[in-house]
Amino acid sequence: MLFNSIEFIIFLPIVISLFFLIPHRFRWILLLAASYYFYMCWKVEYIFLIVFSTLIDYFCGIFMEKFHEKRFKLPILLVSLISNLGLLFFFKYYNFASENLNLLFDKIGIQQDIPLMNFLLPVGISFYTFQTLSYSIDVYFGRQKAEKHLGYFALYVSFFPQLVAGPIERFSRLTPQLKEKHLFSYDNLVNGLRLIIFGFFIKMVIADNLSGIVDEIYAAPEKFSSLEILKGLLFYSFQIYSDFSGYSLIAIGSARIMGIRLMDNFNTPYLAKNISEFWQRWHISLSTWFRDYLYFPLGGNRVAKTRWVFNILVVFVVSGVWHGANWTFLIWGALFGVIYLIESALNKLLKIEREYTPYSFGHISLAVKTFIIVTFIWVFFRSQSFAEAINIFKLLYNNIGFAGAKLIIPGYLWVFFLTFIASDFLLYNKRFDVWLGNVPAIGRWTVYGFLIFSIIVYAGIENFPFIYFQF
C-alpha cells in the first residue's frame, strides 16, 4: 500500500478512529493487525519474513538476558546477526554476488555457472532488518532490557507508518510510546495533518513531476546538451530529496496523530556547510544507526589516524552497499567517504570553515559548494551502471554548445520548484508543523489552501512509488 494512494487515504482514518475508540489494552492488537495488513498489500508471502525476523530477535533477546557474561551472549547474538543479515543477503545481494562470481570464473577460465534467483526484493527489508538488529545489539551490550511481550515486540518491528522506509527507530524510543496510553489530542491531530499534507505536496507535486524529466535525461542523455543534462542532475537532487523526505513526513505525521512521535529524518540537508553536516541532516535515522552500530564499535575517532580513515571509509562504503546491490552504490558511498576525508583534512590544515550566521554569505557559499558536490555524486546513485554514470559526465563535458533536444518543463513546475527551495531556507533548523503553528491564522489557511489545491490540480499524472521502497 502506497502512502500516495486512495487505499491509504481510506486506511489511515479507519485505523486512527479505531485506535481511539477501543480500550488501550487492545490497541497493540489493532496496530499489529493493521501493520501486517499494510505490508501484505504488496506481497502476502513476504509477511513471513517479518514474522521470522521478529521471532528470532525476540527469543534471542530473552536468551541473552539470562547471561551476564558476553562470552555466553555472543553465540546468541550471532544467531540474530546471521539470521537477519542472511535473509537480507539472500534477497538483496545473492544475484549481485552470483553475477560477479560468474564473471570472475569466466575471466579465469573456470567452468562454473552459479544459478540466479527470480524473486522480488521484499519491500523495506533493509529498514526492518536494521531496526531489529539494533535491538539485539543493545540487549547484548546491556543497554536494553529484553522485551517479554511478543505482541509489543512484533509491533516495534512492523509499526506501519515507518515499516517500509523508516525512520529506523530504536526500541528504547518507540516501544515505550506504543505501550503508553494516548488520549486524542487536537494538537497531535493538527500537527500530524500538517506534516502529512506537506509530505504529499513535496512527494506528489515536486518529486513526481520532476521524475519524468529526470527519467528522460537518463534514458537518452546523448540527445541533450550539457545545459539540459545539468538541469536533469539538478532536478534529480531535488526529486530524491522531496521523494524521501515526503515519505518521512507522512510517516511522522501519521504516527503523530496517534500521539506517537517518530524521529525526524531530514533537516534541510542541502543547506549543510560540508559533507559531514550533510549526513547529519540527510536520512538521520540511518546515519545515526551507522554511527552507533558500526563507526563507534570500529573505534570511532579514538584511534590512530590511519585507523580512523579506515573507519570512515568502511562506514560510507557499507552505507552505499546498504542502499543497493550494484557497484554504483558502492562507488557512491566511497566517494562520500573520500570527500569527507578531504574536507576534514583541508579544514584542519587551512581552517577554511568556521561558524557562520545562518543565511550569511559564508553559510550560503559553503552550502552551494556542498550541494554541487552532492549533486554530482548522486549521478552514481541514479545510474544503472558505472558506464552509464561515466557517460553522463562525458556528455556533460562534450555536449557544450550542442543543439540537442530540449526538456519540456511546464511553467507551473518552476513555480513549485522554486517555492520548495524557498521553503527549505524558511525551514532551516525548523520543522514544518512547528513553523506553521506560529504563523497567524490567515497565513496558515493560505498555506493549507495552496498545498491542497496544488496536490489536487498539479500532482504528477503517474502514481510513482517512493524511491526508497527499493531499498
N, C-alpha and C positions, 0 to 999 in steps of 0.2 A: 504494500500500500504506500503510495507516494503522498507526501505532505501536500503537494500541489495537485490534489485530485478531489473530485466530488466525494469519493468514498471517505476520505479523511475528514472533509468538512462535515459529513454526517456522523462519522465515528467518534470524533473528539467530543462534541457536545453530549452525546449519549453517555460516554464513559464518565465525563466530569459530572453530569447530572446524577448518575447512579452513585458515583463516589461520595457525594454529599448527602444522598438520600438514605443510604444503607448504614447500619451501625459500624463504628470504627473497626471492631474486631473482624469484620468480614471484608474490609476494603482491600487487604492484600490479595484475597482470592479474586476479587474483581479485576484488580490491576494486573495480576499474573495471567488471568484468562484473556484479558484484553491485549496484553503484550504478546502472548503466544499467537492469538488470532491475527494481530497486526503483522507478525513475522510470517505466518503461514500463508498470507495473501500473496507472497512471492512464490514460494515453493514449499508445499506442505511437508515433504520428506525431510527438509533441512532443519526442521524444528528438533529433530532427534540429535543433531549436532550440539545445539544449545543445551538440551537436556543432559547429554553425555558430559559436556564440559562442566555443567552445574554440579552433577553428582560426583564427578571426580574431585573437584576442588572443595566441595562441601565435606566429603569424607576425609580428604587429605588434611583439611584444616582441623577437623576434630581429632584425628590421629596424631598430628604434630603437637597439639596442645597437651597430649598425655605425657610428652617427654620434655625434660628441662635442658638436656644437652643437645647441642646442634648435631653431633655425630649420629644421634638416633633420629633426629628430624630430617636430616639430609636425604636419606633414601626416599622418604615420603614426598619431600619437595620435588625430587627428581621425577617421581611418578606424575606429579602435576605438570611439571615443565615438559616432559617428554610427551605426555598425552595431548596437551593443548597445542604445543608447537608442532607435534607430529601431524595433527589434523590440519593445522594451518599450512604446513609444508605440502602435505598431500594434495590439498585442494587448490592451493595458490601457486606453489613453486615446482610441483612434480614435473609438469610438462616442460617448463623452462629448463629444469635441470636435465631432463631426458634429451631434449633437443640439442642442448650444448654438449652433452656427453656423446651423443651420436655423431655430431660434427667432429668432436675430438677424435673419436675412434676411427672415423673415416680418414682424417688427416694422417693418422699414424699407421693406417693400413690394417686395423683390427676389424674383423667381420663380426660386428655385434650391433644389433638393432633393438634398442630399448623401446618397448611399445609406449604409445601416448594414450592418455585417457581422454574420453569425450564426456565432460560434465561441465555444468555451470558453476562458476565461483559462488559459494554461498554469500549472500548479501551481508555485509557487516562483520564477517568472520574475524578480520583483523582487530576490530574495535572490541567486540565482546571477549575475544581471547586475551587481549591486554588487560581488560577490566578484571577478569577472573584471576589472571596471573598476579596482578598487583595484590590481591587479597592473599593468595597463597604465600607470596614472598613476605608480606607483612606479618602473617601468622608465624612463619619460620623465624623471623628475627625478633619476635615477641612484641612487635609494635601494634598488633591487633589480636584481640581475643577471638577464638573461633566462634562462628555463629551456629547455635544449636537448632534454630528454627529453619527447617529446609525451605519452607514457603517463602520466608523473607529473603533467604539467600538466593533462591531462584528468581525472585523479583528484582533483587540487586543486579543480577546478571542480565536480565531481559527487559528492564523498565522501558516501555515502548517509545517515549519521546527521544531517548538518546541511544536506542538499541543499535541502529544500523550505521550511524555516522557520528556518534559521540554527542556531547563531550564525554571523554573517557573519565568516569568518576571513580573515586576511591571509596572503598567500603565504609570507612570511618566517617565519611562526609554524607553519603547518600542514604545508607541504611537507617541511621537514627531518624532521618526525616521521613522515611517510609513507615517507620513504626509510630511516629508521633501522631497524635490526634489533631487533625487540621479542621478548623471551622471555616465555613465560607467567609471570604473576605472580599469586599468590594475593591479594596486597594489591590489585592492579588489579581482579581478579575481584570481590572482596567490595565494594570501594568503588563499582565500576560497578553492581553489582546493587542496592546500597542506593539509588543515585540513580534507577535505573530503577523500582524498587518505589515509591519516594516520588513519582516523577513520575506513575506510573499512578494512585496514590491521589488526588493532588490534581486530576488530569485527570478520572478516571472516577467518583470518589466526590464530589468537590466541584464541579468545573466542570459536569459533565454533569447532575447533579441540580439545580443552580441554573439551567441553561439553560432547562428547561421553564417555570420560574416567570418568568424574565425575558421569554421569548417571549410568555407570557400577558399580561403587563403591556403590552408594546409593541404587541401585536396589537390591543388594545382598551382603551387607558388610561382612556377615558371611563367605563368600568364600575366603576372603583375609586376609593376615597377617597384623599386626599392621603397618608395614612399608608401605604396599600398601595403606592401609586406610589413613595413614598420607599424602601420595602423593596425594590422592584424595582430602583431605581437602585443601592442599596447592594449587592444581590446581583450586579448586572452588574459592578460594580467588582471583586468577588472572582471572578466567573466568568471574566472575560478574563485576570485575573492568574493564576489557578490553571490555566487552559487553556494559556496560552502558556508560563508557567514550567514547567508539567508537561512540555510538549513538549521544552523546552530541557534539562531534567534527564534525560529519556530519551535524548536525543541525546548529551549529555555522558557519560552512563553507558555507552551502547553503545560509544562510541569508547574510553572509559577501559579497558574490559575488554581491548581490543587494545593498550593501552599508549599510546594517542593522547589527548592532553589538549586538549580544546576549551576556549575561554574561557568564563568564567561570563557568563551573560546577564541574571541578576537577582540583586539583593542587597537583599531586604526593602524594596522601593520605597515602601510605604505607611508606613514609619517615617521617611521623609525629612522634614527640617525646612522645606524650601522647594521650589519648582518646579525650581530649578537642581539641587538634590541629587536630586530625584525622577528627573530624566533622567540622572543619573549612576548610578542604581540600576535603572532600567527599560530593558529592551532595550538593554543596554550596548553590544553589538556594533554596533547601528545608530547609537546616539548618538555613539560614538567615530568611526564612519565619517563622519558628517556633520561632526563637529568637524575631522577631519584632511583631508577632501577637499572641503569646502565652506566651513566657517567660517574656517579658517586661510588658505586661498587668497584669501578675500574681504578679509583683513586682520585678522581676529580682533578683539581689543580694542586693538590697537596702531594705532588710527586715531582720527580726530576723533569726538566724542561722537555726532553725528548719523549718521555713517557706521557706528558701532558698533550703534546702534539699528537701522539698515537691515540690517546683517549678521545680527543676532539674528532679526529678523522673516523674513528670507529663509530662514534655516535652518529655522525652525519651520514656515513655510508649505510649503516643499519637503518637509519631513518628513511633513506632513499629506497632501500630494498623493501622496507615495510609497505611502501606505497604501491609496489607492483613488481611482478616477475618479468623484468625487462632490463637490459643493460642500460637503457636510457635513465631509469630511475636511480640506478647505482651511480651513474655519472652525475646526475642532478644532485644527489646527496653529497658526493665527493667534492663537486665544485663549490657548494656552500661551505663545506669544511675548509677548503683551501682559501677561499675569500675571507672566511672568518679569521683564519690564522694570519693572513697578510694584513688585514685591518688591525688586528691586535698588535702585531709587530710594529706597524707604522705608527700607530697611536702611541706606543711606548717609546719609540725612537724619536719621533718628531713632535709628539704631544699636540697632534693636529685636532684632537677633539676635546671639548670641554662642555660644561653645562651651558646650554643656551636657553634663553627665554622662549617658551612656545610661540610659534609663528614668527619668530625673528628671522632675519635674513640668514643667519648662521644655521638655524634649525632647518629652514626650508631648503637651503643649499645641500645640506647633508642628506635630507630626506629624498631629494631629487636624485642624488648620487646613488643612494641605496635602491630606490625604485628602478633606476636604469639597470643596475646590476641584476636585480631580481627578475626583471622583465626578460633579459637575455637568457638567464638560467632557466626560466620557465619553458624555453624552446625545447629543452631535452625532456621535460616533464610531459609536454603535449605531443611530441613526435613519437611515431610508432617504432622508429629505429634510429640508431646513431647516424646512419647515412642520410636519413630524412632531415635530421637536425642540422647536419653539416651543410646539406643542400640549401636549407633556409638561409644560413649565414652567407653562403656563397652568392646566392641570388640577391641578398640584401646589399651586397657589395657590388655585384656585377650589373645589376639592373638599374643603376642610377641613370636617369635620363631616358629609360626605356618606356616607350609609349604603349604600355600594355593595357589589359582590361582595367576598368575602374570598379571599385567596390561601390555598391549601391547602398548608401547609408541614409535612411529616412531622416528628415529634419527633426522629427519629434524625438528620435533616439539620441541625437546630440543634446537636446534639452535635458532628457532624463540622465544621460551620461554625465553631463556637467553638474547637474543637480546632485547626483550621487557623490561626485568628487567633493563638491562644496559641503555636503553633509558630513564627509569624513573630517574635514577641517573643523566643522562645527562641533563634532562629537569627540574630538581629541581628548582621550582620558575620561570620557563620559559614556554612559550607556543611554540608548535612545529613550527608553521608558522613563528614566530618571530626568533626563534633559527635558522631555516633552511635558513632564509633570510640573515643571517650573515655568512653563510658558503660559501666559494669560489665556483664558477660555477661548476667546475669539481666534487666537493664534492656533491653539490645539485643534479646534474644529476645522480650521482651514487646512491644517496638515492632514487630519483624518480624511477630509473630503478629497484632497489631492491624491493621497495614496490609494484610496478605494476606487476613485474614478480612473486612475492610471491602470490599476490592476484589471478592472472590468474592460476598459477600452483598448489598452495597449499591451496587455500580456502577450507573450510570444504565441504564435499560432500552434506550434507543436508543443506537446507536453513533455519536455525534456527531463529525464531522470537526473537526480543530483549527481554531480561528477564524482563525489567521494563514495557513492554507493559501490563503485567498482573495487574499492579497497577493503 
